């Protein structure tokens, strides 16, 4: 199924006010606006943290984001892809025998009979064969429709493809950040696999959030009457037709601005400048 090239990532749903009493209501309203604007690809994970008082971060194993996605969107629209990630837990990476329980939890919390797309989000594994093999077995049982892998190397991709088809890879990648993944991005294009980067907007600030300042990026944004975020997203999409983006936000204004990045055309000179910014 074809999806819009700019989707929505659920990680930033709580924004900086995760302890607010109405934060979930605002998140539900935003998710419904996401669908109203034509987005048909939402990316989530049960291991996303929530934020307590005074910005304190705490881990919630059942997934605050997943719960509000179900409340906002179930029953889900037709022609809609809901992607989730499996692997990290409060105690580190799940063991292979724990993966089924995590998948079953996502099925229950998201309110679906089968998960559209599940990524194995690996952490420090030399081989992902045993973990990915478990997900492939769950796919055969009908619990998962499509499989992806995240935070991986080229060797992991080759290993996974020997076990089951891989439809998407999700690694860090942005203007001037994560360019070590240029090789796997190119390989995905050659193999017909979607490359869907994370930290596209936050780049080197990663979990801290925000869009980093950069003189060259700001200059390009000013010339186009665009935001820095829009320039970063437009550059990401320029990397290949197989490259998608899943920016997250808690702001309706930023949501609409991010989606308009698909209409921003960067010149060859702009792209050359942005390409030259490497980490």
N, C-alpha and C positions, 0 to 999 in steps of 0.2 A: 504494500500500500504506500502511495506517495504521501509524504508529510511536508508541511510548510518548512522552509529552510531555517526559519527562526522559530524555535519552540520556546518552552518555558521551563526553567529549573526551579524546583520547589525549595532549595536550600535557604533562600533569603526571605521566605514568606514572613517570618516574625520580625524582620527588620531589626532596628536597634531598640525596640520596645517590647521585647518578648515577654516581659512581666506584666504588661498592661492587661486589664480585665477584658477588654474587647478585642484583643489581638486576633483571636481565632475568628471572630465575626468579620473582621476586616480582611483576613486572609481568605475566607470563603467568598466574600464579595469580589475580591481581586481575581480569584480563580474563575469565577463565573464570567468576569469581564474578559479574561484570557480567551475563553471559548467564544464569547460574543465577537471578538476581534478576529476570529478565524483560525486561531492556533489549534492544531490537532496533534501536538506532540508535547507531553508533559513528562518531565524526568524527576524522579524522587528516590528516596531511600529511607528505610526504617531507622538507620543509624544516624540520621541527621540530629544534632543536638538541639535542645531548646534553651531558652535563656531565662534565668530567674531574676530576682531583684538585683539591682545595681550591676546589671550586665553579667552576672554569674552564669556560667555555662554548665548545664548538667546533661547527662546522657539519659535518654529514655528509649528503652529497647523496643517498644511497640510502635514508636514513630508518630510524633505529633503531626508532622507533615502529611503522612499517609491518612491519618484520621480525618483531617480537614479536607483532603482531596475527596475522600468518599462522601463526606457530608455535603460538599459543594457540588459535586459532579455526578454522582451515581443516581440513577443508571447512566452510564457513560454514553456520550454521543456516538453515533455511527461514524466510521472513518476516523477513529481516534486511537492514538497509540499512547499507552501509559507504560513508561519504562521505569524499572526499579533496579537497584543494585543489592547484591548479596555478598556477605563476607565479613566485614568488620563487626565486632561486637564490643561490649563494655570491657571484655577481658582480652581483646586482641582479635586476631583473625580466627574465624570459626574453623573447627576441624571438619573434614569432609562429612563425617557422620552427623554433624549438626546442621548441615545445609538444608536438608528437607524440612526441618522444623522452622527454619527462617522463611523458606518459601511458603509453607503452610500459613505462617503468621501473616505474611504479606497478602496472601489470598483472602484471609479472613478480614484483615483490617481494611483493605482496599475494596472489599465487597465484590470480588470477581471469582469466576470458576477457573479461569486460566489467565496467567500473567502474559501480557503482550510481548514484552521484551525484558529479559533479566540479564544483567551484567554480573559476571564474577569480578568483584572488586578485590584484587589480590594485594597482599602486603608482604613483601620480602620473600616470596617463594622463588626458588630456583626453577622448580617445575610446577605447573598448574594442572597437570594431567589428572591427578586424583580428584581435585576439587571440581574441575570442569567436567570430568566424567560423571560425577554425581548429578550435576545440573542437566547433562545430556540425558541421563536416565529419567529424570523428572520430566524432561521435554517429551520423551517417548510415552510417558504415562498421561500426557495431555495437560499437565499442570503449568507448562510454559510453552508459548508459541515459538519464540525466537530467542537466540542466545547472543550475548555480547561479552566482551572482556574489557576491563578497565585497569588503568595504572600498570600497563604491561610493556614488555619489550618485544622486539620483532620475533625473537625466539619463542616467546609465549604464544604469539599469533600462529606461527607455524605449528606449534604443538597442539593448540586447540583445534585447528582446522583438520587435523588428522582424526579427531574424535567426533566432531559434529560441525555443521555449518556455523560460521560466525557472521552475523549481519552488521555488527557495529563495534567500533573500538572507541573507548572514551579515555583520553589522556590529557594531561595539562598542556595548554597551548594558547599563546596569545602574542600580540605584538611585542617583540623583544623579550619573550619569556617562553621557556619550554621548547626552544627550537631544536633541542636534542631529538624531538619527536618528528622532525621533518621526514626522516626516513620511513617511519611507520605510516605517516600520513600519505606519502607517495605510494607506498606499497598497497595501502587500503584502496586507493584509487585504481590501481592496476588490477586488483582482485574484485572490484565491484562491492567493496565494503564501505559502509558509512563511517566517517571519522567525526566524532562529536566531542569537541574539547570542553574541558572544565577550566576554571580560572580565566576564561576569555576576557572578562572585564577586570577582575581584581588583580590578575597577573601576579607579580611578585609579592603583593600584600596578602594573597591567598585567603585564608580564613578570616582575616581581619576585615575584609570587605572594602568597599570604596573603589573608585577608578583612579589609578595612579596618574599623577601629573607627568607630562613628558613634553618638552619644548617642541620637537618635530610633530608630534601627534596633535598638539594644540594648534600649531600653525596651520596644519591641513584642515582641522575642524573649522577654524576661523575662516579660511578661504571658501569653504563650502557652506558656511552658515549652519554647521552641524555641531553636535556634541562630541566630546572625546569618545564617549561610549559608542556612538554611532560609527565613528571612524574605525574603532577597534573591531566592531562587529563586521563592518563592510570588508575590512582587510581579511578577517577570518574566512568569510564566504568566498573571497577571491582566490583562496588557496586551492580550490577545486570544486567541481560540481557535486562531489561526494561529501563535501564538508558542510556540516550543519552547525547551528549555534543554539545554546539553551541558556541564555542569560536569565538570571533570577533577580527579583526585586520585590519589595513590599509596597512600592509606590505606583499607583495607577498612571501617573504622569510618565514615570520612567518606563513603564511597560509599553505605553504607546510610542514613546521615543525610540525604544529599542527595536520595535517592530518596523519602524520607518527606515531603519538602517538597510533593509533589503532594497530600498529604492535609491540608495546613495551609490553613485558611480564614481570611483576613484580613478584618477588619471594614471597613465603609465609612470609619470614622474612621482606621483603620490605613492604608488605601490613600490617603486624603487627605494624611496626613502624609508618606508615602513619595513620593507624586506631587509634593509641594512641594519636595523636595530636588533641585534642578537645578544643573547645572554651568555 
